[in-house]
Amino acid sequence: MRSNHWLNPGLLLASVVAIFAACLLGSTSLPADRVLAAFFGGADAGDRLVVWAIRLPRALAAFLVGAALGISGAALQGLLRNPLAEPGVLGVSATASLAATFSLYYGLVALGPWILPVFAILGALSATALLALAAIRTRSVVTLVLIGVGLSSFSGALMSLMMNLAPNPFSLSDMISWMLGSVANRSFQEIIFVVPFLIAGTAILLVTGRGLSALTLGEEAASGVGLNLRNQRIFTVLGAGLATGASVALAGAIGFVGIVAPHIIRPFVGHDPARSLVPSALLAGLFLVVADIGVRLIPTDIEMKLGVVAALIGAPVFVWIAMQRRSVND
């Protein structure tokens, strides 16, 4: 087993550097001394506005969203014992996106800035409750996956129906923008709103770590050493649902990062699911911060969406992972 004492501190340091770089870079770059002055209140009002109201919240939102998806992906891959699992596999992301799209379709977002994230989290909690109930009633992980696939497909169909019946072009544009995923124009208020759900989900997943390690022996062996399989499924699904719901509430639908980050981390932690949780969260957060910097620097007339960039990078990696798994199985 490789020593990974440097892994978490190294990823944390890289993440801090990336967040600082995100405060430097943009349509108009700021020198490091002006950004540091803005952090400590010594800069002019314009620099403080750019750093504290625009760039820092955006970078933190990208990191938190990535961390939520990364730790959820690592936990679900450990639970399902499949490196192709990710938060979207159980349908939580799609259901949260459906609820958020519902609020956009009916114009409920005009009632206040909290409406959309509230609906997204309620959608995630609804899907999580259904999956937790399924985990109680079934002994099969495959059944959980099939229910998740059904939830995801049904939610996607309903979202497509709402876009097809959009009452006006503005509603359609808002729904499409949300489904593409972005952290642009996020504020500290929006971050503060979702952080409790993110912390709760992360804490639950960290507690399930020992059980995830036991599952590497197989369900029968894990049960033989005292693991309660039903509780393990319930708490893993609940933790992933809360964390994923928080990420969707903050940034919309962003895929693939929950698959890629745990896969990269796994060899450095001896393929131990419990030890992969924290570094997967850090790597996924770092990835989205860097990707969002790229979004702002790519010279396009209209800013690309973070979910699009993440998919352009993550989808080929996903295909490569799938091909490698097929080769191993063959």
C-alpha positions in Angstrom: 0.0 0.0 0.0 1.4 3.4 -0.9 2.0 5.9 1.7 -0.4 8.8 1.3 0.5 11.1 4.3 1.2 13.8 1.8 -2.0 13.4 -0.2 -4.6 15.3 1.8 -2.3 18.2 2.8 -1.0 18.4 -0.8 -4.5 18.5 -2.3 -5.7 21.0 0.3 -2.7 23.3 -0.4 -3.4 23.0 -4.2 -7.0 23.9 -3.6 -6.1 27.0 -1.6 -3.7 28.1 -4.4 -6.4 27.4 -7.0 -9.0 29.5 -5.1 -6.5 32.3 -4.7 -5.7 32.1 -8.5 -9.4 32.3 -9.1 -9.5 35.6 -7.3 -6.6 36.9 -9.5 -7.9 35.8 -12.9 -11.0 36.9 -14.8 -12.0 39.3 -17.6 -9.7 41.8 -15.9 -6.8 40.2 -14.0 -5.8 41.6 -10.6 -2.2 41.5 -9.3 -1.6 39.4 -6.2 -0.8 42.4 -4.0 -4.2 44.0 -4.8 -6.0 40.7 -4.1 -4.2 40.3 -0.8 -5.0 43.9 0.1 -8.7 43.2 -0.7 -8.7 40.2 1.6 -7.5 42.3 4.5 -9.6 45.4 3.7 -6.7 47.5 2.5 -7.7 47.8 -1.1 -10.0 50.3 -2.8 -13.8 49.6 -2.9 -13.7 48.3 -6.5 -11.1 45.6 -5.7 -13.0 44.5 -2.6 -16.2 44.3 -4.5 -14.6 42.2 -7.3 -12.9 39.8 -4.8 -15.5 39.5 -2.0 -18.7 39.8 -4.0 -17.8 38.1 -7.3 -14.7 36.0 -7.5 -14.2 34.5 -4.0 -17.8 33.3 -3.6 -17.7 31.8 -7.1 -14.4 29.9 -6.4 -15.7 28.7 -3.0 -19.0 27.5 -4.6 -17.1 25.6 -7.3 -14.9 23.9 -4.6 -17.8 23.0 -2.4 -19.8 21.6 -5.3 -16.9 19.5 -6.4 -16.2 18.3 -2.9 -19.8 17.2 -2.4 -19.8 15.3 -5.7 -16.4 13.8 -5.1 -17.1 12.4 -1.6 -20.5 11.2 -2.8 -19.0 9.4 -5.8 -16.3 7.8 -3.6 -18.9 6.6 -1.1 -21.3 5.2 -3.8 -18.5 3.5 -5.6 -17.6 1.8 -2.3 -21.2 0.9 -1.6 -21.9 -0.5 -5.0 -18.3 -1.8 -5.5 -18.3 -0.3 -9.0 -15.9 2.4 -10.2 -18.5 3.7 -12.6 -21.0 4.7 -9.9 -21.5 8.4 -9.2 -24.1 10.7 -7.5 -26.3 10.7 -10.6 -26.5 6.9 -10.6 -29.2 6.9 -7.9 -31.3 9.6 -9.5 -30.7 12.2 -6.7 -29.1 14.8 -9.0 -31.8 14.4 -11.6 -34.6 14.7 -9.1 -33.1 17.8 -7.5 -32.7 19.3 -10.9 -36.3 18.5 -11.7 -37.5 20.3 -8.6 -35.4 23.3 -9.4 -36.7 23.3 -13.0 -40.2 23.1 -11.7 -39.7 26.4 -9.7 -38.3 28.0 -12.9 -41.2 26.8 -15.1 -43.9 28.2 -12.8 -42.0 31.4 -12.1 -41.8 30.7 -8.4 -38.2 32.0 -8.3 -39.7 35.5 -8.5 -40.9 35.1 -4.9 -37.4 35.2 -3.6 -33.8 34.2 -4.1 -34.1 31.2 -1.9 -36.9 29.5 -3.8 -34.7 27.7 -6.3 -32.2 26.2 -3.9 -35.0 25.2 -1.5 -36.8 23.3 -4.3 -33.5 21.6 -5.4 -32.8 20.4 -1.8 -36.5 19.3 -1.4 -36.2 17.3 -4.6 -33.0 15.7 -3.4 -34.5 14.9 0.0 -37.5 13.3 -1.7 -35.4 11.1 -3.9 -33.2 10.2 -0.9 -36.2 9.3 1.2 -37.5 7.0 -1.5 -34.1 5.4 -1.9 -33.7 5.0 1.9 -37.1 3.3 2.0 -36.0 1.0 -0.9 -32.8 0.2 1.0 -34.9 -0.9 4.0 -37.2 -3.1 1.9 -34.6 -4.8 -0.4 -31.4 -6.7 0.1 -30.1 -6.1 -3.4 -27.8 -3.3 -4.3 -28.8 -3.9 -8.0 -32.4 -3.0 -7.1 -31.2 0.3 -5.6 -29.3 1.1 -8.8 -32.3 0.2 -11.0 -34.6 2.4 -8.9 -32.0 5.2 -9.3 -31.9 4.7 -13.1 -35.7 4.8 -13.2 -35.8 8.0 -11.1 -33.2 9.6 -13.3 -35.0 8.7 -16.5 -38.4 9.8 -15.3 -37.0 13.1 -13.9 -35.2 13.7 -17.2 -38.4 13.1 -19.2 -40.4 15.5 -17.0 -37.7 18.2 -17.4 -37.8 17.7 -21.2 -41.6 18.0 -21.1 -41.4 21.3 -19.1 -38.9 22.7 -21.6 -41.1 21.6 -24.5 -44.1 23.4 -22.9 -42.1 26.4 -21.6 -44.5 29.4 -21.5 -41.9 31.8 -22.9 -38.3 31.9 -24.2 -37.1 33.4 -20.9 -38.3 30.5 -18.8 -36.8 28.1 -21.4 -33.5 29.9 -21.2 -33.4 29.8 -17.4 -34.2 26.1 -17.3 -31.5 25.2 -19.9 -28.9 27.3 -18.1 -29.7 25.6 -14.8 -29.4 22.1 -16.4 -26.0 23.0 -17.9 -24.6 23.8 -14.4 -22.8 27.0 -13.4 -21.4 28.8 -10.3 -21.5 32.3 -11.9 -23.0 35.0 -9.8 -23.2 32.9 -6.7 -23.1 34.8 -3.4 -22.1 34.0 0.2 -25.7 34.0 1.2 -26.4 31.1 -1.3 -23.3 29.2 0.0 -24.4 29.7 3.6 -27.8 28.3 2.8 -26.5 25.0 1.4 -23.5 24.5 3.7 -25.6 22.8 6.5 -26.9 20.2 4.1 -23.4 19.7 2.7 -21.9 19.3 6.2 -24.6 16.9 7.3 -24.1 14.7 4.2 -20.4 14.7 4.5 -20.4 13.8 8.2 -22.8 10.9 7.5 -20.5 9.6 4.7 -17.4 9.9 6.8 -19.1 7.8 9.5 -19.9 5.1 7.0 -16.3 4.8 6.0 -15.5 1.7 8.1 -18.5 -0.1 6.6 -17.4 0.8 3.1 -14.0 -0.7 3.8 -15.7 -3.9 5.1 -17.7 -4.2 1.9 -14.6 -4.7 -0.2 -14.6 -8.2 1.3 -18.0 -8.8 -0.2 -21.5 -8.5 1.4 -21.5 -11.9 3.0 -18.0 -11.5 4.5 -18.9 -7.9 5.6 -22.0 -9.2 7.3 -20.0 -11.9 8.9 -17.7 -9.4 10.6 -20.7 -7.5 12.1 -21.7 -5.0 9.4 -25.3 -4.1 9.3 -25.8 -4.0 5.5 -29.2 -2.4 5.6 -28.0 0.5 7.8 -24.9 0.9 5.7 -27.0 1.3 2.5 -29.4 3.7 4.2 -26.8 6.0 5.7 -24.6 6.0 2.5 -27.6 6.9 0.3 -28.8 9.5 2.8 -25.3 11.1 3.1 -24.8 11.1 -0.7 -28.3 12.5 -1.2 -27.8 15.4 1.2 -24.4 16.3 -0.3 -25.6 15.9 -3.9 -28.7 17.9 -3.2 -26.6 20.8 -1.8 -24.4 20.7 -4.8 -27.3 20.8 -7.3 -28.9 23.6 -5.2 -25.8 25.7 -5.6 -24.7 25.0 -9.1 -27.3 23.0 -11.0 -26.4 19.7 -12.7 -22.7 18.9 -13.1 -21.7 15.4 -14.1 -18.7 13.1 -14.2 -16.5 14.7 -11.5 -18.0 12.3 -9.0 -16.7 9.4 -11.1 -13.3 10.7 -12.2 -11.9 12.0 -8.8 -12.4 8.8 -6.8 -11.0 6.7 -9.7 -7.8 8.9 -9.7 -7.4 8.8 -5.9 -8.1 5.0 -5.4 -4.6 3.7 -6.3 -3.0 6.2 -3.8 -5.0 4.9 -0.9 -4.7 1.2 -1.5 -8.1 1.0 -3.0 -9.6 1.5 0.4 -13.0 3.3 0.1 -12.8 4.8 3.5 -9.5 6.4 2.9 -10.6 7.7 -0.5 -13.4 9.9 0.8 -11.6 13.0 1.9 -9.0 13.1 -0.9 -11.7 12.5 -3.5 -13.6 15.5 -2.1 -10.5 17.6 -2.3 -9.5 16.6 -5.8 -13.0 17.1 -7.2 -13.2 20.5 -5.5 -9.8 21.4 -7.0 -10.9 20.2 -10.4 -14.0 22.3 -10.5 -12.2 25.4 -9.3 -9.6 25.0 -12.1 -12.3 24.2 -14.6 -14.2 27.3 -13.6 -11.1 29.4 -14.1 -10.9 28.0 -17.6 -14.6 28.9 -18.1 -13.8 32.5 -17.4 -10.6 32.6 -19.5 -11.8 30.8 -22.6 -12.3 33.6 -25.2 -16.0 33.1 -26.2 -18.8 35.6 -26.8 -21.0 33.9 -24.3 -19.4 32.3 -21.2 -19.4 28.5 -21.3 -21.2 26.7 -18.5 -19.2 24.8 -15.9 -21.2 21.7 -16.4 -20.3 21.7 -20.1 -16.6 22.0 -19.4 -16.7 19.4 -16.7 -18.4 17.0 -19.1 -16.0 17.7 -22.0 -13.1 16.7 -19.7 -14.9 14.0 -17.6 -16.7 12.1 -20.3 -13.6 10.9 -22.2 -12.1 9.9 -18.8 -15.3 8.0 -18.0 -15.1 6.1 -21.3 -11.4 5.3 -20.6 -12.4 4.0 -17.1 -15.1 1.8 -18.6 -12.7 0.4 -21.2 -10.1 -0.3 -18.5 -12.8 -2.1 -16.4 -13.8 -4.2 -19.4 -10.2 -5.2 -20.1 -9.7 -6.2 -16.4 -12.9 -8.3 -16.5 -11.9 -10.0 -19.7 
